[in-house]
Amino acid sequence: MKKVELVEAVAEKTGLTKADATRAIDATFEVITGALQGGDKVPLVGFGTFAVSERAARSGRNPQTGEPVEIPARKAVTFKAGSALKEAVNE
């Protein structure tokens, strides 16, 4: 599902205009992004939890040349699905 399709579905379910639904979805994404940037977890009960995890620096290989490459440490966004979402998908 693309963002345009998400906006249309939200507008239809809520009775909002597409413009209002777009603003609501964009605001939701901004709030989640801001919380993750601040190091917070974002638990959405029944849906899942967004979090940031630390990935350690490690050695890898360039697949084209086979030369060793150092991969720097970084942060990665993770999502763990909640039980209600898992059950809904497996129905």
N, C-alpha and C positions, 0 to 999 in steps of 0.2 A: 504494500500500500504506500503510495507516494503522499507527500504532505498535502497536495491539492485534494486528494481523495479523502484524507483524514479531515481536512477542513470541511469538506462537503458533508461527511458523515456526522461530524459534531454539530454542524449547523442544523442538519435535519433532525437529529435527536433532541437538541435543546431548544429549537425554535429561534436561535440567534441568526443574524444575517451572516453571510460568509465573511464579511469584513470583521464583524465582532468575534466570530469563531477564530479567525486568523490571529487577531490580537490576543485572544485568550490562550491559544496554543503557543504563540511566540513568547508570551509572558511566562507560561509554565516552563518552557525550555530554558528561558533566561534565569528563572529562579533556581531550577535544578542545577544548571551550569554554575551559577554563583555559589551555591551551597557546596558543590564538589570542589570548586576552586579554593574555598575556605577550609577544606579538609573535613567537611561534615558528610555524614551518610544521609541518604534521602530514602527513608522507608515509606512505601505506599502500601498500607495494610491490604492484603488480599491480592495485590498486584506483584510487588517485588521490591527489592532494595538496590538502589544505585550507590556505589561506594568507589573510593579511590584506593588502589593498592600500589605499594612500592615494588618496582622490579629492580633487582640488583644488577650491577654491571656484570657482564659475562663475555666470554670469548666465543666467536662464531667464525664461520668461513664464508668467503665470497664465493657464491656458487659458480660464477663464471671463470674465476682464476684459481680457486682453491686456496687462496692466501688467507691466513688468519686475520681476523678483524676484531677489534675491541668494540663491543656494543655498550654504550654508556647506560648508567642507571637512569630510570625514568619512572614516571607515574602512569598508571593505566586505569581507565574507568572499567569497573566491573558491574555486572547486573546479575542478581540472583533472583530467579522467579519465585513468587510466593505460592503457597499451596493452592489457593483458589485459581490462580492462573494456570498452574500445572494441571489441575483437574479439568478445567475448561478446555484446554488444548487436547487432552487425552480422551475426551468424550466421544 
